Amino acid sequence: MQGNIPETICNVPNLKVLDLSNNSLTGTIPKCLIAMNGTLSILDLGRNKLSGTIDFLPGLGSLRTLPVNCNSLQGKLPKFL
C-alpha cells in the first residue's frame, strides 16, 4: 500500500486491531483515526514514511499497543503505552 492512510478506515465499526505496518504510507496520521473511541486497542504504523506529530494521542483511551518505529513522527507517546 502506498500513499496516505485513507480516512475511510475510520468508518469501520468495532475496529480492534489495525496493522498498517511495512507499507510505504506517507503523510500524517488521520485525526479521525486518533479520535476513534472505545474499540481500537492495537494500531501498528511501524515501518512506513509517516510524518507529523503524535502529541495528540492521549485521546485513544483503549489503545494498548502503538508501534510507530521507522517513521518521521515527532512528539511523545503517552505513558500508558
N, CA, C and O atoms as a Maestro MAE file, in Angstrom:
{
 s_m_m2io_version
 :::
 2.0.0
}

f_m_ct {
 s_m_title
 :::
 protein
 m_atom[324] {
  # First column is atom index #
  i_m_mmod_type
  r_m_x_coord
  r_m_y_coord
  r_m_z_coord
  i_m_residue_number
  s_m_chain_name
  s_m_pdb_residue_name
  s_m_pdb_atom_name
  i_m_atomic_number
  :::
  1 25 0.851 -1.163 0.000 1 A "MET " " N  " 7
  2 3 0.000 0.000 0.000 1 A "MET " " CA " 6
  3 2 0.897 1.227 0.000 1 A "MET " " C  " 6
  4 15 1.904 1.267 0.707 1 A "MET " " O  " 8
  5 25 0.537 2.215 -0.784 2 A "GLN " " N  " 7
  6 3 1.286 3.460 -0.844 2 A "GLN " " CA " 6
  7 2 0.327 4.625 -0.692 2 A "GLN " " C  " 6
  8 15 -0.881 4.471 -0.872 2 A "GLN " " O  " 8
  9 25 0.868 5.795 -0.359 3 A "GLY " " N  " 7
  10 3 0.062 6.992 -0.238 3 A "GLY " " CA " 6
  11 2 -0.342 7.248 1.197 3 A "GLY " " C  " 6
  12 15 0.251 6.707 2.130 3 A "GLY " " O  " 8
  13 25 -1.355 8.079 1.364 4 A "ASN " " N  " 7
  14 3 -1.847 8.439 2.692 4 A "ASN " " CA " 6
  15 2 -2.747 7.350 3.256 4 A "ASN " " C  " 6
  16 15 -3.290 6.526 2.520 4 A "ASN " " O  " 8
  17 25 -2.894 7.361 4.573 5 A "ILE " " N  " 7
  18 3 -3.865 6.466 5.209 5 A "ILE " " CA " 6
  19 2 -5.247 7.023 4.880 5 A "ILE " " C  " 6
  20 15 -5.532 8.172 5.217 5 A "ILE " " O  " 8
  21 25 -6.110 6.250 4.235 6 A "PRO " " N  " 7
  22 3 -7.429 6.773 3.867 6 A "PRO " " CA " 6
  23 2 -8.305 7.000 5.097 6 A "PRO " " C  " 6
  24 15 -8.372 6.152 5.987 6 A "PRO " " O  " 8
  25 25 -8.968 8.141 5.137 7 A "GLU " " N  " 7
  26 3 -9.836 8.443 6.284 7 A "GLU " " CA " 6
  27 2 -11.052 7.528 6.335 7 A "GLU " " C  " 6
  28 15 -11.711 7.445 7.372 7 A "GLU " " O  " 8
  29 25 -11.358 6.850 5.258 8 A "THR " " N  " 7
  30 3 -12.485 5.921 5.258 8 A "THR " " CA " 6
  31 2 -12.253 4.749 6.204 8 A "THR " " C  " 6
  32 15 -13.204 4.066 6.585 8 A "THR " " O  " 8
  33 25 -11.000 4.507 6.588 9 A "ILE " " N  " 7
  34 3 -10.704 3.441 7.554 9 A "ILE " " CA " 6
  35 2 -11.398 3.719 8.881 9 A "ILE " " C  " 6
  36 15 -11.675 2.793 9.644 9 A "ILE " " O  " 8
  37 25 -11.678 4.978 9.156 10 A "CYS " " N  " 7
  38 3 -12.330 5.364 10.409 10 A "CYS " " CA " 6
  39 2 -13.800 4.965 10.442 10 A "CYS " " C  " 6
  40 15 -14.430 5.018 11.498 10 A "CYS " " O  " 8
  41 25 -14.350 4.570 9.305 11 A "ASN " " N  " 7
  42 3 -15.753 4.180 9.225 11 A "ASN " " CA " 6
  43 2 -15.990 2.705 9.538 11 A "ASN " " C  " 6
  44 15 -17.136 2.254 9.565 11 A "ASN " " O  " 8
  45 25 -14.922 1.955 9.773 12 A "VAL " " N  " 7
  46 3 -15.059 0.537 10.080 12 A "VAL " " CA " 6
  47 2 -15.581 0.396 11.514 12 A "VAL " " C  " 6
  48 15 -14.935 0.862 12.452 12 A "VAL " " O  " 8
  49 25 -16.741 -0.241 11.693 13 A "PRO " " N  " 7
  50 3 -17.293 -0.374 13.045 13 A "PRO " " CA " 6
  51 2 -16.546 -1.419 13.872 13 A "PRO " " C  " 6
  52 15 -16.086 -2.428 13.337 13 A "PRO " " O  " 8
  53 25 -16.429 -1.178 15.150 14 A "ASN " " N  " 7
  54 3 -15.828 -2.116 16.099 14 A "ASN " " CA " 6
  55 2 -14.410 -2.542 15.728 14 A "ASN " " C  " 6
  56 15 -14.029 -3.694 15.934 14 A "ASN " " O  " 8
  57 25 -13.639 -1.621 15.188 15 A "LEU " " N  " 7
  58 3 -12.265 -1.903 14.801 15 A "LEU " " CA " 6
  59 2 -11.411 -2.069 16.054 15 A "LEU " " C  " 6
  60 15 -11.317 -1.152 16.870 15 A "LEU " " O  " 8
  61 25 -10.792 -3.232 16.207 16 A "LYS " " N  " 7
  62 3 -9.971 -3.520 17.393 16 A "LYS " " CA " 6
  63 2 -8.490 -3.523 17.077 16 A "LYS " " C  " 6
  64 15 -7.686 -3.046 17.879 16 A "LYS " " O  " 8
  65 25 -8.112 -4.057 15.917 17 A "VAL " " N  " 7
  66 3 -6.712 -4.150 15.513 17 A "VAL " " CA " 6
  67 2 -6.576 -3.585 14.112 17 A "VAL " " C  " 6
  68 15 -7.315 -3.961 13.202 17 A "VAL " " O  " 8
  69 25 -5.620 -2.675 13.947 18 A "LEU " " N  " 7
  70 3 -5.342 -2.108 12.631 18 A "LEU " " CA " 6
  71 2 -3.838 -2.170 12.407 18 A "LEU " " C  " 6
  72 15 -3.079 -1.437 13.041 18 A "LEU " " O  " 8
  73 25 -3.410 -3.045 11.506 19 A "ASP " " N  " 7
  74 3 -1.997 -3.228 11.202 19 A "ASP " " CA " 6
  75 2 -1.718 -2.675 9.812 19 A "ASP " " C  " 6
  76 15 -2.048 -3.296 8.802 19 A "ASP " " O  " 8
  77 25 -1.109 -1.506 9.779 20 A "LEU " " N  " 7
  78 3 -0.728 -0.876 8.524 20 A "LEU " " CA " 6
  79 2 0.785 -0.843 8.380 20 A "LEU " " C  " 6
  80 15 1.320 -0.021 7.636 20 A "LEU " " O  " 8
  81 25 1.471 -1.717 9.075 21 A "SER " " N  " 7
  82 3 2.930 -1.722 9.075 21 A "SER " " CA " 6
  83 2 3.491 -2.250 7.754 21 A "SER " " C  " 6
  84 15 2.803 -2.914 6.978 21 A "SER " " O  " 8
  85 25 4.767 -1.928 7.530 22 A "ASN " " N  " 7
  86 3 5.511 -2.422 6.365 22 A "ASN " " CA " 6
  87 2 4.897 -2.027 5.039 22 A "ASN " " C  " 6
  88 15 4.780 -2.850 4.130 22 A "ASN " " O  " 8
  89 25 4.508 -0.777 4.928 23 A "ASN " " N  " 7
  90 3 3.983 -0.233 3.680 23 A "ASN " " CA " 6
  91 2 4.814 0.992 3.325 23 A "ASN " " C  " 6
  92 15 5.849 1.247 3.941 23 A "ASN " " O  " 8
  93 25 4.375 1.721 2.368 24 A "SER " " N  " 7
  94 3 5.027 2.982 2.003 24 A "SER " " CA " 6
  95 2 4.057 4.130 2.249 24 A "SER " " C  " 6
  96 15 3.936 5.039 1.429 24 A "SER " " O  " 8
  97 25 3.370 4.080 3.383 25 A "LEU " " N  " 7
  98 3 2.392 5.109 3.707 25 A "LEU " " CA " 6
  99 2 3.097 6.423 4.025 25 A "LEU " " C  " 6
  100 15 4.119 6.442 4.711 25 A "LEU " " O  " 8
  101 25 2.545 7.510 3.523 26 A "THR " " N  " 7
  102 3 3.109 8.834 3.739 26 A "THR " " CA " 6
  103 2 2.052 9.739 4.354 26 A "THR " " C  " 6
  104 15 0.904 9.334 4.537 26 A "THR " " O  " 8
  105 25 2.447 10.960 4.668 27 A "GLY " " N  " 7
  106 3 1.509 11.920 5.235 27 A "GLY " " CA " 6
  107 2 1.432 11.769 6.742 27 A "GLY " " C  " 6
  108 15 2.331 11.219 7.378 27 A "GLY " " O  " 8
  109 25 0.349 12.264 7.296 28 A "THR " " N  " 7
  110 3 0.161 12.248 8.741 28 A "THR " " CA " 6
  111 2 -0.850 11.178 9.138 28 A "THR " " C  " 6
  112 15 -1.536 10.606 8.291 28 A "THR " " O  " 8
  113 25 -0.928 10.920 10.432 29 A "ILE " " N  " 7
  114 3 -1.938 10.002 10.963 29 A "ILE " " CA " 6
  115 2 -3.267 10.754 10.952 29 A "ILE " " C  " 6
  116 15 -3.355 11.832 11.540 29 A "ILE " " O  " 8
  117 25 -4.301 10.224 10.304 30 A "PRO " " N  " 7
  118 3 -5.575 10.941 10.249 30 A "PRO " " CA " 6
  119 2 -6.143 11.209 11.643 30 A "PRO " " C  " 6
  120 15 -6.133 10.331 12.505 30 A "PRO " " O  " 8
  121 25 -6.635 12.423 11.853 31 A "LYS " " N  " 7
  122 3 -7.198 12.777 13.152 31 A "LYS " " CA " 6
  123 2 -8.409 11.924 13.493 31 A "LYS " " C  " 6
  124 15 -8.657 11.655 14.668 31 A "LYS " " O  " 8
  125 25 -9.172 11.490 12.489 32 A "CYS " " N  " 7
  126 3 -10.334 10.652 12.764 32 A "CYS " " CA " 6
  127 2 -9.903 9.316 13.354 32 A "CYS " " C  " 6
  128 15 -10.622 8.739 14.171 32 A "CYS " " O  " 8
  129 25 -8.736 8.819 12.948 33 A "LEU " " N  " 7
  130 3 -8.227 7.561 13.488 33 A "LEU " " CA " 6
  131 2 -7.846 7.740 14.953 33 A "LEU " " C  " 6
  132 15 -8.084 6.853 15.773 33 A "LEU " " O  " 8
  133 25 -7.270 8.858 15.272 34 A "ILE " " N  " 7
  134 3 -6.883 9.158 16.640 34 A "ILE " " CA " 6
  135 2 -8.119 9.376 17.511 34 A "ILE " " C  " 6
  136 15 -8.103 9.070 18.703 34 A "ILE " " O  " 8
  137 25 -9.170 9.896 16.926 35 A "ALA " " N  " 7
  138 3 -10.384 10.204 17.687 35 A "ALA " " CA " 6
  139 2 -11.297 9.004 17.893 35 A "ALA " " C  " 6
  140 15 -12.313 9.122 18.578 35 A "ALA " " O  " 8
  141 25 -10.962 7.849 17.319 36 A "MET " " N  " 7
  142 3 -11.815 6.673 17.484 36 A "MET " " CA " 6
  143 2 -11.887 6.304 18.960 36 A "MET " " C  " 6
  144 15 -10.859 6.156 19.622 36 A "MET " " O  " 8
  145 25 -13.077 6.160 19.459 37 A "ASN " " N  " 7
  146 3 -13.272 5.885 20.882 37 A "ASN " " CA " 6
  147 2 -13.635 4.433 21.117 37 A "ASN " " C  " 6
  148 15 -14.423 3.839 20.381 37 A "ASN " " O  " 8
  149 25 -13.044 3.878 22.158 38 A "GLY " " N  " 7
  150 3 -13.548 2.623 22.679 38 A "GLY " " CA " 6
  151 2 -12.941 1.336 22.199 38 A "GLY " " C  " 6
  152 15 -12.530 0.526 23.030 38 A "GLY " " O  " 8
  153 25 -12.856 1.091 20.896 39 A "THR " " N  " 7
  154 3 -12.548 -0.267 20.475 39 A "THR " " CA " 6
  155 2 -11.110 -0.494 20.048 39 A "THR " " C  " 6
  156 15 -10.591 -1.589 20.267 39 A "THR " " O  " 8
  157 25 -10.448 0.466 19.458 40 A "LEU " " N  " 7
  158 3 -9.125 0.256 18.888 40 A "LEU " " CA " 6
  159 2 -8.091 0.024 19.984 40 A "LEU " " C  " 6
  160 15 -7.831 0.918 20.789 40 A "LEU " " O  " 8
  161 25 -7.497 -1.175 20.021 41 A "SER " " N  " 7
  162 3 -6.507 -1.478 21.055 41 A "SER " " CA " 6
  163 2 -5.108 -1.670 20.481 41 A "SER " " C  " 6
  164 15 -4.126 -1.497 21.203 41 A "SER " " O  " 8
  165 25 -4.991 -2.021 19.204 42 A "ILE " " N  " 7
  166 3 -3.688 -2.175 18.567 42 A "ILE " " CA " 6
  167 2 -3.696 -1.384 17.260 42 A "ILE " " C  " 6
  168 15 -4.528 -1.611 16.382 42 A "ILE " " O  " 8
  169 25 -2.757 -0.458 17.153 43 A "LEU " " N  " 7
  170 3 -2.587 0.344 15.948 43 A "LEU " " CA " 6
  171 2 -1.116 0.262 15.571 43 A "LEU " " C  " 6
  172 15 -0.280 0.907 16.205 43 A "LEU " " O  " 8
  173 25 -0.786 -0.521 14.547 44 A "ASP " " N  " 7
  174 3 0.601 -0.717 14.131 44 A "ASP " " CA " 6
  175 2 0.860 0.105 12.877 44 A "ASP " " C  " 6
  176 15 0.344 -0.196 11.801 44 A "ASP " " O  " 8
  177 25 1.663 1.141 13.036 45 A "LEU " " N  " 7
  178 3 2.006 2.029 11.931 45 A "LEU " " CA " 6
  179 2 3.497 1.970 11.610 45 A "LEU " " C  " 6
  180 15 4.005 2.798 10.854 45 A "LEU " " O  " 8
  181 25 4.188 1.006 12.174 46 A "GLY " " N  " 7
  182 3 5.634 0.908 12.026 46 A "GLY " " CA " 6
  183 2 6.095 0.659 10.597 46 A "GLY " " C  " 6
  184 15 5.380 0.079 9.780 46 A "GLY " " O  " 8
  185 25 7.311 1.113 10.324 47 A "ARG " " N  " 7
  186 3 7.977 0.881 9.053 47 A "ARG " " CA " 6
  187 2 7.206 1.425 7.860 47 A "ARG " " C  " 6
  188 15 6.921 0.716 6.894 47 A "ARG " " O  " 8
  189 25 6.878 2.712 7.961 48 A "ASN " " N  " 7
  190 3 6.260 3.459 6.876 48 A "ASN " " CA " 6
  191 2 7.060 4.735 6.661 48 A "ASN " " C  " 6
  192 15 8.227 4.808 7.046 48 A "ASN " " O  " 8
  193 25 6.453 5.725 6.061 49 A "LYS " " N  " 7
  194 3 7.093 7.027 5.838 49 A "LYS " " CA " 6
  195 2 6.190 8.136 6.365 49 A "LYS " " C  " 6
  196 15 6.100 9.207 5.766 49 A "LYS " " O  " 8
  197 25 5.522 7.875 7.488 50 A "LEU " " N  " 7
  198 3 4.593 8.847 8.061 50 A "LEU " " CA " 6
  199 2 5.361 9.990 8.702 50 A "LEU " " C  " 6
  200 15 6.492 9.811 9.155 50 A "LEU " " O  " 8
  201 25 4.743 11.165 8.740 51 A "SER " " N  " 7
  202 3 5.368 12.338 9.342 51 A "SER " " CA " 6
  203 2 4.337 13.050 10.209 51 A "SER " " C  " 6
  204 15 3.169 12.664 10.256 51 A "SER " " O  " 8
  205 25 4.785 14.079 10.882 52 A "GLY " " N  " 7
  206 3 3.877 14.851 11.726 52 A "GLY " " CA " 6
  207 2 4.117 14.570 13.195 52 A "GLY " " C  " 6
  208 15 5.146 14.016 13.581 52 A "GLY " " O  " 8
  209 25 3.157 14.959 13.997 53 A "THR " " N  " 7
  210 3 3.291 14.836 15.440 53 A "THR " " CA " 6
  211 2 2.362 13.766 15.989 53 A "THR " " C  " 6
  212 15 1.316 13.474 15.409 53 A "THR " " O  " 8
  213 25 2.758 13.189 17.108 54 A "ILE " " N  " 7
  214 3 1.917 12.206 17.785 54 A "ILE " " CA " 6
  215 2 1.496 12.722 19.159 54 A "ILE " " C  " 6
  216 15 1.064 11.948 20.013 54 A "ILE " " O  " 8
  217 25 1.624 14.032 19.366 55 A "ASP " " N  " 7
  218 3 1.295 14.627 20.659 55 A "ASP " " CA " 6
  219 2 -0.180 14.526 21.029 55 A "ASP " " C  " 6
  220 15 -0.519 14.638 22.207 55 A "ASP " " O  " 8
  221 25 -1.060 14.319 20.065 56 A "PHE " " N  " 7
  222 3 -2.499 14.316 20.331 56 A "PHE " " CA " 6
  223 2 -3.042 12.933 20.619 56 A "PHE " " C  " 6
  224 15 -4.261 12.764 20.667 56 A "PHE " " O  " 8
  225 25 -2.201 11.942 20.811 57 A "LEU " " N  " 7
  226 3 -2.645 10.563 21.004 57 A "LEU " " CA " 6
  227 2 -3.331 10.236 22.321 57 A "LEU " " C  " 6
  228 15 -3.967 9.184 22.387 57 A "LEU " " O  " 8
  229 25 -3.260 11.042 23.376 58 A "PRO " " N  " 7
  230 3 -3.917 10.643 24.619 58 A "PRO " " CA " 6
  231 2 -5.419 10.394 24.501 58 A "PRO " " C  " 6
  232 15 -6.003 9.807 25.412 58 A "PRO " " O  " 8
  233 25 -6.062 10.814 23.421 59 A "GLY " " N  " 7
  234 3 -7.481 10.567 23.234 59 A "GLY " " CA " 6
  235 2 -7.819 9.112 22.981 59 A "GLY " " C  " 6
  236 15 -8.993 8.742 23.001 59 A "GLY " " O  " 8
  237 25 -6.830 8.290 22.746 60 A "LEU " " N  " 7
  238 3 -7.062 6.880 22.467 60 A "LEU " " CA " 6
  239 2 -7.012 6.069 23.755 60 A "LEU " " C  " 6
  240 15 -6.032 5.368 24.006 60 A "LEU " " O  " 8
  241 25 -8.045 6.157 24.565 61 A "GLY " " N  " 7
  242 3 -8.066 5.506 25.865 61 A "GLY " " CA " 6
  243 2 -7.967 4.000 25.830 61 A "GLY " " C  " 6
  244 15 -7.421 3.413 26.764 61 A "GLY " " O  " 8
  245 25 -8.470 3.342 24.794 62 A "SER " " N  " 7
  246 3 -8.427 1.885 24.735 62 A "SER " " CA " 6
  247 2 -7.159 1.365 24.065 62 A "SER " " C  " 6
  248 15 -6.915 0.158 24.075 62 A "SER " " O  " 8
  249 25 -6.349 2.243 23.485 63 A "LEU " " N  " 7
  250 3 -5.141 1.825 22.789 63 A "LEU " " CA " 6
  251 2 -4.107 1.294 23.765 63 A "LEU " " C  " 6
  252 15 -3.810 1.938 24.771 63 A "LEU " " O  " 8
  253 25 -3.553 0.118 23.472 64 A "ARG " " N  " 7
  254 3 -2.557 -0.509 24.332 64 A "ARG " " CA " 6
  255 2 -1.241 -0.758 23.614 64 A "ARG " " C  " 6
  256 15 -0.201 -0.878 24.262 64 A "ARG " " O  " 8
  257 25 -1.265 -0.837 22.286 65 A "THR " " N  " 7
  258 3 -0.060 -1.087 21.508 65 A "THR " " CA " 6
  259 2 -0.023 -0.123 20.331 65 A "THR " " C  " 6
  260 15 -0.989 0.000 19.578 65 A "THR " " O  " 8
  261 25 1.116 0.561 20.185 66 A "LEU " " N  " 7
  262 3 1.257 1.529 19.105 66 A "LEU " " CA " 6
  263 2 2.683 1.537 18.562 66 A "LEU " " C  " 6
  264 15 3.449 2.444 18.890 66 A "LEU " " O  " 8
  265 25 3.063 0.561 17.746 67 A "PRO " " N  " 7
  266 3 4.378 0.615 17.113 67 A "PRO " " CA " 6
  267 2 4.405 1.718 16.052 67 A "PRO " " C  " 6
  268 15 3.569 1.735 15.149 67 A "PRO " " O  " 8
  269 25 5.354 2.624 16.164 68 A "VAL " " N  " 7
  270 3 5.493 3.715 15.196 68 A "VAL " " CA " 6
  271 2 6.945 3.832 14.721 68 A "VAL " " C  " 6
  272 15 7.335 4.858 14.163 68 A "VAL " " O  " 8
  273 25 7.742 2.782 14.942 69 A "ASN " " N  " 7
  274 3 9.142 2.823 14.565 69 A "ASN " " CA " 6
  275 2 9.323 2.986 13.055 69 A "ASN " " C  " 6
  276 15 8.447 2.631 12.267 69 A "ASN " " O  " 8
  277 25 10.463 3.524 12.675 70 A "CYS " " N  " 7
  278 3 10.843 3.695 11.267 70 A "CYS " " CA " 6
  279 2 9.901 4.620 10.511 70 A "CYS " " C  " 6
  280 15 9.559 4.353 9.359 70 A "CYS " " O  " 8
  281 25 9.483 5.694 11.145 71 A "ASN " " N  " 7
  282 3 8.715 6.774 10.540 71 A "ASN " " CA " 6
  283 2 9.430 8.078 10.859 71 A "ASN " " C  " 6
  284 15 10.492 8.064 11.481 71 A "ASN " " O  " 8
  285 25 8.873 9.184 10.447 72 A "SER " " N  " 7
  286 3 9.432 10.503 10.760 72 A "SER " " CA " 6
  287 2 8.475 11.261 11.668 72 A "SER " " C  " 6
  288 15 8.225 12.449 11.461 72 A "SER " " O  " 8
  289 25 7.944 10.579 12.669 73 A "LEU " " N  " 7
  290 3 6.996 11.179 13.605 73 A "LEU " " CA " 6
  291 2 7.751 11.865 14.730 73 A "LEU " " C  " 6
  292 15 8.853 11.462 15.101 73 A "LEU " " O  " 8
  293 25 7.134 12.909 15.263 74 A "GLN " " N  " 7
  294 3 7.721 13.641 16.377 74 A "GLN " " CA " 6
  295 2 6.731 13.691 17.514 74 A "GLN " " C  " 6
  296 15 5.531 13.495 17.317 74 A "GLN " " O  " 8
  297 25 7.235 13.953 18.705 75 A "GLY " " N  " 7
  298 3 6.372 14.069 19.875 75 A "GLY " " CA " 6
  299 2 6.636 12.955 20.869 75 A "GLY " " C  " 6
  300 15 7.556 12.155 20.698 75 A "GLY " " O  " 8
  301 25 5.826 12.913 21.896 76 A "LYS " " N  " 7
  302 3 5.979 11.921 22.955 76 A "LYS " " CA " 6
  303 2 4.775 11.002 22.987 76 A "LYS " " C  " 6
  304 15 3.638 11.437 22.804 76 A "LYS " " O  " 8
  305 25 5.033 9.737 23.220 77 A "LEU " " N  " 7
  306 3 3.946 8.780 23.387 77 A "LEU " " CA " 6
  307 2 3.394 8.895 24.790 77 A "LEU " " C  " 6
  308 15 4.145 9.176 25.723 77 A "LEU " " O  " 8
  309 25 2.107 8.685 24.962 78 A "PRO " " N  " 7
  310 3 1.531 8.689 26.314 78 A "PRO " " CA " 6
  311 2 2.166 7.597 27.174 78 A "PRO " " C  " 6
  312 15 2.544 6.545 26.660 78 A "PRO " " O  " 8
  313 25 2.282 7.840 28.467 79 A "LYS " " N  " 7
  314 3 2.914 6.886 29.366 79 A "LYS " " CA " 6
  315 2 2.198 5.552 29.416 79 A "LYS " " C  " 6
  316 15 2.835 4.529 29.665 79 A "LYS " " O  " 8
  317 25 0.873 5.530 29.182 80 A "PHE " " N  " 7
  318 3 0.139 4.267 29.279 80 A "PHE " " CA " 6
  319 2 0.491 3.298 28.157 80 A "PHE " " C  " 6
  320 15 0.128 2.124 28.230 80 A "PHE " " O  " 8
  321 25 1.192 3.761 27.118 81 A "LEU " " N  " 7
  322 3 1.613 2.870 26.055 81 A "LEU " " CA " 6
  323 2 2.975 2.293 26.361 81 A "LEU " " C  " 6
  324 15 3.505 1.510 25.573 81 A "LEU " " O  " 8
  :::
 }
 m_bond[323] {
  # First column is bond index #
  i_m_from
  i_m_to
  i_m_order
  :::
  1 1 2 1
  2 2 3 1
  3 3 4 2
  4 3 5 1
  5 5 6 1
  6 6 7 1
  7 7 8 2
  8 7 9 1
  9 9 10 1
  10 10 11 1
  11 11 12 2
  12 11 13 1
  13 13 14 1
  14 14 15 1
  15 15 16 2
  16 15 17 1
  17 17 18 1
  18 18 19 1
  19 19 20 2
  20 19 21 1
  21 21 22 1
  22 22 23 1
  23 23 24 2
  24 23 25 1
  25 25 26 1
  26 26 27 1
  27 27 28 2
  28 27 29 1
  29 29 30 1
  30 30 31 1
  31 31 32 2
  32 31 33 1
  33 33 34 1
  34 34 35 1
  35 35 36 2
  36 35 37 1
  37 37 38 1
  38 38 39 1
  39 39 40 2
  40 39 41 1
  41 41 42 1
  42 42 43 1
  43 43 44 2
  44 43 45 1
  45 45 46 1
  46 46 47 1
  47 47 48 2
  48 47 49 1
  49 49 50 1
  50 50 51 1
  51 51 52 2
  52 51 53 1
  53 53 54 1
  54 54 55 1
  55 55 56 2
  56 55 57 1
  57 57 58 1
  58 58 59 1
  59 59 60 2
  60 59 61 1
  61 61 62 1
  62 62 63 1
  63 63 64 2
  64 63 65 1
  65 65 66 1
  66 66 67 1
  67 67 68 2
  68 67 69 1
  69 69 70 1
  70 70 71 1
  71 71 72 2
  72 71 73 1
  73 73 74 1
  74 74 75 1
  75 75 76 2
  76 75 77 1
  77 77 78 1
  78 78 79 1
  79 79 80 2
  80 79 81 1
  81 81 82 1
  82 82 83 1
  83 83 84 2
  84 83 85 1
  85 85 86 1
  86 86 87 1
  87 87 88 2
  88 87 89 1
  89 89 90 1
  90 90 91 1
  91 91 92 2
  92 91 93 1
  93 93 94 1
  94 94 95 1
  95 95 96 2
  96 95 97 1
  97 97 98 1
  98 98 99 1
  99 99 100 2
  100 99 101 1
  101 101 102 1
  102 102 103 1
  103 103 104 2
  104 103 105 1
  105 105 106 1
  106 106 107 1
  107 107 108 2
  108 107 109 1
  109 109 110 1
  110 110 111 1
  111 111 112 2
  112 111 113 1
  113 113 114 1
  114 114 115 1
  115 115 116 2
  116 115 117 1
  117 117 118 1
  118 118 119 1
  119 119 120 2
  120 119 121 1
  121 121 122 1
  122 122 123 1
  123 123 124 2
  124 123 125 1
  125 125 126 1
  126 126 127 1
  127 127 128 2
  128 127 129 1
  129 129 130 1
  130 130 131 1
  131 131 132 2
  132 131 133 1
  133 133 134 1
  134 134 135 1
  135 135 136 2
  136 135 137 1
  137 137 138 1
  138 138 139 1
  139 139 140 2
  140 139 141 1
  141 141 142 1
  142 142 143 1
  143 143 144 2
  144 143 145 1
  145 145 146 1
  146 146 147 1
  147 147 148 2
  148 147 149 1
  149 149 150 1
  150 150 151 1
  151 151 152 2
  152 151 153 1
  153 153 154 1
  154 154 155 1
  155 155 156 2
  156 155 157 1
  157 157 158 1
  158 158 159 1
  159 159 160 2
  160 159 161 1
  161 161 162 1
  162 162 163 1
  163 163 164 2
  164 163 165 1
  165 165 166 1
  166 166 167 1
  167 167 168 2
  168 167 169 1
  169 169 170 1
  170 170 171 1
  171 171 172 2
  172 171 173 1
  173 173 174 1
  174 174 175 1
  175 175 176 2
  176 175 177 1
  177 177 178 1
  178 178 179 1
  179 179 180 2
  180 179 181 1
  181 181 182 1
  182 182 183 1
  183 183 184 2
  184 183 185 1
  185 185 186 1
  186 186 187 1
  187 187 188 2
  188 187 189 1
  189 189 190 1
  190 190 191 1
  191 191 192 2
  192 191 193 1
  193 193 194 1
  194 194 195 1
  195 195 196 2
  196 195 197 1
  197 197 198 1
  198 198 199 1
  199 199 200 2
  200 199 201 1
  201 201 202 1
  202 202 203 1
  203 203 204 2
  204 203 205 1
  205 205 206 1
  206 206 207 1
  207 207 208 2
  208 207 209 1
  209 209 210 1
  210 210 211 1
  211 211 212 2
  212 211 213 1
  213 213 214 1
  214 214 215 1
  215 215 216 2
  216 215 217 1
  217 217 218 1
  218 218 219 1
  219 219 220 2
  220 219 221 1
  221 221 222 1
  222 222 223 1
  223 223 224 2
  224 223 225 1
  225 225 226 1
  226 226 227 1
  227 227 228 2
  228 227 229 1
  229 229 230 1
  230 230 231 1
  231 231 232 2
  232 231 233 1
  233 233 234 1
  234 234 235 1
  235 235 236 2
  236 235 237 1
  237 237 238 1
  238 238 239 1
  239 239 240 2
  240 239 241 1
  241 241 242 1
  242 242 243 1
  243 243 244 2
  244 243 245 1
  245 245 246 1
  246 246 247 1
  247 247 248 2
  248 247 249 1
  249 249 250 1
  250 250 251 1
  251 251 252 2
  252 251 253 1
  253 253 254 1
  254 254 255 1
  255 255 256 2
  256 255 257 1
  257 257 258 1
  258 258 259 1
  259 259 260 2
  260 259 261 1
  261 261 262 1
  262 262 263 1
  263 263 264 2
  264 263 265 1
  265 265 266 1
  266 266 267 1
  267 267 268 2
  268 267 269 1
  269 269 270 1
  270 270 271 1
  271 271 272 2
  272 271 273 1
  273 273 274 1
  274 274 275 1
  275 275 276 2
  276 275 277 1
  277 277 278 1
  278 278 279 1
  279 279 280 2
  280 279 281 1
  281 281 282 1
  282 282 283 1
  283 283 284 2
  284 283 285 1
  285 285 286 1
  286 286 287 1
  287 287 288 2
  288 287 289 1
  289 289 290 1
  290 290 291 1
  291 291 292 2
  292 291 293 1
  293 293 294 1
  294 294 295 1
  295 295 296 2
  296 295 297 1
  297 297 298 1
  298 298 299 1
  299 299 300 2
  300 299 301 1
  301 301 302 1
  302 302 303 1
  303 303 304 2
  304 303 305 1
  305 305 306 1
  306 306 307 1
  307 307 308 2
  308 307 309 1
  309 309 310 1
  310 310 311 1
  311 311 312 2
  312 311 313 1
  313 313 314 1
  314 314 315 1
  315 315 316 2
  316 315 317 1
  317 317 318 1
  318 318 319 1
  319 319 320 2
  320 319 321 1
  321 321 322 1
  322 322 323 1
  323 323 324 2
  :::
 }
}
